[in-house]
Amino acid sequence: MKKLITVLLLFLTSVVWGQTSNFDDDSKWTAGSGTINSYQTDHQYNDVIGGFNVNYTGGPALRESSGTQDGFDKTHNGSPYSWRLRNKSTVEWFATIEATSIDGFSFYVRRWDSSPATNFDVAYSIDGGNSYTSIGTINNSLLSDSDWKQFTYSSNITSNTTNIKIRIKANGTTERIMIDDFSFDNPLPVELTTFSAIMKGNAVELKWQTATEVNNYGFEVQRAGENGKNWEGVGFVKGHGNSNSPKHYSFTDTDVEQAGKYFYRLKQIDVDGSFEFSPVVEVYFGAPDKFELAQNYPNPFNPATTISYTIPEAQQVQLTVYNVLGKEIATLVNKQQPAGNYKVFFDGSDLPSGIYIYKLQAGNFVQTRKMMLVK
């Protein structure tokens, strides 16, 4: 009877969701070299959205409080705070997210008053700020009146480092603008691209690959039986932390015994303890094609060892240990068992050093092997 092998290979896609900083939490603001309501280049707003660290800083800029200017709100939707960028041609303001990929971003903007405002350039960097790619401008067509307008960039940005920087830079302007409600689309900490399970001898080999990783502590490998319930952890594989290049992982589950269908999934854990589950893969672990009693491991042993055996069909199974005089020392198994691969733990703590015999009897099949206890 030959093994039946089922292999399932998953190619995974990302789900889009939005994450927004509204700048309204007092505890997340940090004053730079001056008071937080004065123009500085080092005021900061530090946020965590969906598990991603985000930093906003630069300028000269200040924290704008709610109120009105020329009859319009100084903050979007009347919220407590927004950013106000100074009317200087040297303005450079940055939003930096610790992610390796986003599917775009957006923010709300308005000018300070009714005076015409020249362009502000909007650009992104994927190399830590060494170079920028311009993707649009904030100009009079966007700010046709003083009310809030949304600037949106909806294309994917994938970084060469572990963060993506967005820059808003004055382009010869001497007009002030306000920024509020900055959003990122689908920031990816760990992007899983493939996950597979295959039979390899008497074990199941799992392989998976990531495209990007941010703050990835690692993967707990989980297994469920044929009903797809009662998940249990069977191992852990450490992640690469932060990476912007493909990483390959594998894990071999050698603790599979009975024939049947098994399910596997990955519990991806971030360094802060948050986690997500991968899709599920399944594999059919077929019955072995012959009876076999394996050499115990380790051998010699002190004081315990593991005895493995396989049976290709359901049988009444006896596994017995004898000393060299033929006296029975222990009966490890004595019951009906279905086809499968089995492991039995034997503890010789109460036995003297010496040679011992272990015998497997399953139906008409009988096999014995020697093992050595050394204390």
CORZILIN-V729735 format. One line per field, one symbol per residue. ss: DSSP state (h for helix, s for strand, l for the rest). phi: phi as a letter, one per 40 degrees, with the letter a starting at -180 (. if undefined). Layout:
ss: ???
phi: ???
This chain:
ss: lllllllssssllllllssssllllhhhsslllllllllslllssssssllsssssssslsssssllssllssllhhhllsssssllllllsssssslllssllsssssssllllllllsssssslllllllssssssllllllllllssssslllsslllllsssssssllllllsssssssssllllsssssssssssllsssssssssssssssssssssslllllllsssssssssssslllsssssssllllslsssssssssssllllssslllsssssllllllsslllslllsllsssssssslllsssssssssllllssssssssssllssssssssllllllsssssssssllsssssssssll
phi: .ccbbbbbbbbbbcbcabbbbbgbcdcccbcccbccbbcacbcbbbbbbggbcbbbahhdaaccccibafgbccbcfgccbacbcccbcccabbbbbcbcabbhaaabaaccacccbccbcbabbbbggcabbcbibcbcccbcbcccbbcbbbbcbbccbbabbbbbbcbgcbbcbbbafcbbcfcbcbbcbaabbbcagbbbbbbabbcaabfccibccbbbcccgbfcbcbiabcccgbabbdbbbaabccbbbccicbbbabbcbcccgcaabcdcbbaccccccacabcccacacbabbabbbabbcacacbbbbbbcccgcccabcbaacbcdibbbbcbbbdcbcdicbbbbbbbgccbabababcbb
